[in-house]
């Protein structure tokens, strides 16, 4: 967000009518605007939520992350946040708090079967790369003696590919999406 900088407003009124001083101001204002933008971007880059592409690159280098070429800035921020969330101990309560902070309270279904040592998570993510980042996080923090299954909560188009339109007609869009059929 470019701030319009006018150096003249900081001068004493006696200098307002001097042509040379106005020429200096005209030359300095773009430089000061660029400096102001750089300061704002630097301040924004201090926080993952507001970081720019350059800031995200710096975070990724520090955390040894490798973004895909087609990653959006939102996906890169999400991946950085997931890496920062990896702090032991990983209890069930910590896992739920972690999922709530990253995905939201109603954006996943978590099923833990302690007897069979299985953990099933259905995520409501629409961006494929965010799903991959969430799955990678869960693979790193879930104990190795538990079988982890991470999948999308909604039925994907690839599952419905074999059905004809007339076969799906009796169902509503919501029923098809949520697997009620």
Backbone torsions as a table, in degrees:
resi	resn	phi	psi	omega
1	UNK	NA	105.1	-175.4
2	UNK	-72.2	127.2	177.1
3	UNK	-93.6	131.9	178.7
4	UNK	-78.3	113.5	-177.5
5	UNK	-102.1	131.9	176.0
6	UNK	-132.4	102.7	-176.5
7	UNK	-65.5	-23.2	-177.3
8	UNK	-61.4	-32.8	-177.7
9	UNK	-65.0	-15.8	178.8
10	UNK	-94.4	-4.7	-178.7
11	UNK	-85.5	157.4	171.3
12	UNK	-70.9	149.2	-175.8
13	UNK	-56.7	-24.1	-178.4
14	UNK	-64.4	-22.3	-177.5
15	UNK	-91.0	-7.2	-174.2
16	UNK	-61.2	-30.2	-173.2
17	UNK	-101.0	4.3	-178.4
18	UNK	-87.6	119.7	-175.0
19	UNK	-60.2	-41.7	-178.6
20	UNK	-63.1	-40.5	-179.8
21	UNK	-67.5	-38.7	177.6
22	UNK	-66.0	-36.1	176.5
23	UNK	-65.9	-39.7	176.5
24	UNK	-62.9	-44.0	179.6
25	UNK	-62.1	-41.7	179.7
26	UNK	-62.3	-35.4	178.8
27	UNK	-77.1	-33.8	-175.9
28	UNK	-82.3	-30.5	-175.4
29	UNK	-57.4	-45.7	177.6
30	UNK	-63.1	-36.7	178.9
31	UNK	-65.8	-43.0	179.0
32	UNK	-67.4	-36.5	176.1
33	UNK	-62.8	-44.2	178.4
34	UNK	-63.5	-40.0	177.7
35	UNK	-64.2	-42.0	178.9
36	UNK	-62.7	-42.9	177.8
37	UNK	-61.7	-40.5	178.6
38	UNK	-64.4	-40.0	177.6
39	UNK	-64.2	-44.9	178.8
40	UNK	-62.2	-43.4	-179.9
41	UNK	-64.8	-38.4	177.8
42	UNK	-64.0	-41.5	177.1
43	UNK	-65.3	-41.2	178.2
44	UNK	-64.8	-34.4	-178.4
45	UNK	-72.2	-8.3	178.0
46	UNK	-74.9	-16.8	-177.2
47	UNK	-122.5	135.9	-175.8
48	UNK	-62.1	-38.8	-176.2
49	UNK	-62.6	-32.8	-176.2
50	UNK	-110.7	9.6	-174.6
51	UNK	-67.9	150.1	177.0
52	UNK	-88.9	-177.6	178.1
53	UNK	-62.7	-38.7	178.0
54	UNK	-65.4	-41.7	178.2
55	UNK	-65.3	-40.5	178.3
56	UNK	-63.1	-38.9	177.1
57	UNK	-61.7	-40.6	178.8
58	UNK	-64.5	-45.6	177.7
59	UNK	-60.3	-43.3	-178.4
60	UNK	-64.0	-36.5	176.6
61	UNK	-65.9	-41.9	-179.6
62	UNK	-66.1	-36.4	-175.9
63	UNK	-95.8	3.3	-179.6
64	UNK	57.9	45.1	176.2
65	UNK	-99.7	150.2	-179.5
66	UNK	-125.8	101.6	-178.2
67	UNK	-73.4	150.5	173.8
68	UNK	-77.1	158.9	-178.3
69	UNK	-63.6	-31.0	-176.6
70	UNK	-96.6	11.5	179.1
71	UNK	-68.7	136.1	173.4
72	UNK	-83.1	168.0	178.9
73	UNK	-64.3	-33.7	178.5
74	UNK	-65.1	-41.4	178.5
75	UNK	-66.1	-40.8	178.4
76	UNK	-64.1	-42.0	177.4
77	UNK	-62.2	-43.1	179.9
78	UNK	-60.2	-44.4	179.8
79	UNK	-63.4	-39.6	178.3
80	UNK	-64.8	-44.4	179.3
81	UNK	-63.2	-38.9	178.7
82	UNK	-64.4	-36.3	179.1
83	UNK	-68.0	-38.2	178.9
84	UNK	-68.9	-21.3	-179.4
85	UNK	-78.2	-10.8	-175.8
86	UNK	-79.4	83.2	178.1
87	UNK	-133.5	117.4	-179.4
88	UNK	-66.3	161.4	4.0
89	UNK	-83.1	150.6	-178.8
90	UNK	-104.3	91.6	175.5
91	UNK	-98.3	173.3	177.7
92	UNK	-60.6	-41.3	179.2
93	UNK	-63.8	-41.6	178.5
94	UNK	-66.3	-39.6	178.3
95	UNK	-62.0	-43.8	179.1
96	UNK	-64.9	-43.3	178.3
97	UNK	-63.0	-40.4	178.4
98	UNK	-63.1	-47.4	179.2
99	UNK	-64.2	-38.8	177.9
100	UNK	-63.4	-40.8	-177.5
101	UNK	-72.3	-33.6	-178.6
102	UNK	-85.1	-40.6	-170.9
103	UNK	-109.2	-24.4	-173.7
104	UNK	104.7	157.9	-173.3
105	UNK	-63.0	-39.0	-174.9
106	UNK	-107.0	22.4	-174.7
107	UNK	-101.9	14.4	179.3
108	UNK	-160.4	160.1	171.6
109	UNK	-122.2	126.0	-177.9
110	UNK	-115.3	124.8	177.2
111	UNK	-125.7	118.8	179.3
112	UNK	-115.7	122.7	175.9
113	UNK	-112.1	101.3	-174.8
114	UNK	-71.3	-31.0	-179.8
115	UNK	-67.3	-44.6	180.0
116	UNK	-88.4	-5.4	-178.2
117	UNK	55.8	53.0	176.9
118	UNK	-123.8	149.3	178.0
119	UNK	-134.9	117.8	-178.0
120	UNK	-116.6	125.4	-179.7
121	UNK	-127.5	126.6	174.4
122	UNK	-109.1	120.7	-175.5
123	UNK	-104.2	146.5	176.8
124	UNK	-103.3	61.3	179.5
125	UNK	-108.1	133.8	-178.9
126	UNK	-94.6	-19.2	-179.4
127	UNK	-97.6	121.6	-174.7
128	UNK	-57.9	-41.5	-178.1
129	UNK	-68.9	-30.3	175.1
130	UNK	-69.5	-36.8	175.5
131	UNK	-61.0	-45.1	179.3
132	UNK	-62.2	-40.4	179.4
133	UNK	-65.7	-42.0	178.6
134	UNK	-65.2	-42.0	178.7
135	UNK	-63.0	-43.0	178.6
136	UNK	-61.5	-41.1	177.4
137	UNK	-60.6	-48.3	-178.2
138	UNK	-64.6	-36.8	177.6
139	UNK	-65.0	-29.6	179.5
140	UNK	-80.3	-31.3	-172.6
141	UNK	-101.7	-20.4	179.1
142	UNK	-75.3	135.4	-179.6
143	UNK	-56.0	146.2	-175.7
144	UNK	-69.3	-18.1	179.6
145	UNK	-85.4	2.2	177.3
146	UNK	-107.5	140.6	176.3
147	UNK	-84.5	121.3	-176.2
148	UNK	-104.4	130.5	173.4
149	UNK	-124.9	118.2	178.4
150	UNK	-118.7	125.7	178.6
151	UNK	-147.8	169.4	178.1
152	UNK	-78.2	145.1	-175.9
153	UNK	-71.2	-33.1	-176.1
154	UNK	-96.1	154.9	175.1
155	UNK	-68.9	133.8	-178.4
156	UNK	-91.3	160.0	-179.5
157	UNK	-58.5	-34.4	-178.4
158	UNK	-63.1	-28.6	177.8
159	UNK	-73.0	-36.7	-176.7
160	UNK	-86.5	-1.6	-174.3
161	UNK	-58.5	-34.0	-176.7
162	UNK	-80.0	-13.6	-178.8
163	UNK	-84.9	145.1	173.0
164	UNK	-86.7	159.7	-178.8
165	UNK	-60.5	-37.8	-178.9
166	UNK	-67.1	-29.2	177.8
167	UNK	-69.8	-29.4	-177.4
168	UNK	-92.3	-7.3	-175.9
169	UNK	-56.6	-38.6	-177.8
170	UNK	-67.0	-13.6	-174.9
171	UNK	-102.8	148.4	174.3
172	UNK	-80.2	165.0	178.6
173	UNK	-59.5	-40.4	-179.3
174	UNK	-65.1	-40.4	179.1
175	UNK	-65.5	-40.4	179.1
176	UNK	-66.4	-45.3	-177.1
177	UNK	-63.4	-38.7	-175.9
178	UNK	-93.9	3.2	174.0
179	UNK	78.0	27.6	-179.0
180	UNK	-79.8	-21.6	-174.8
181	UNK	-65.3	NA	NA
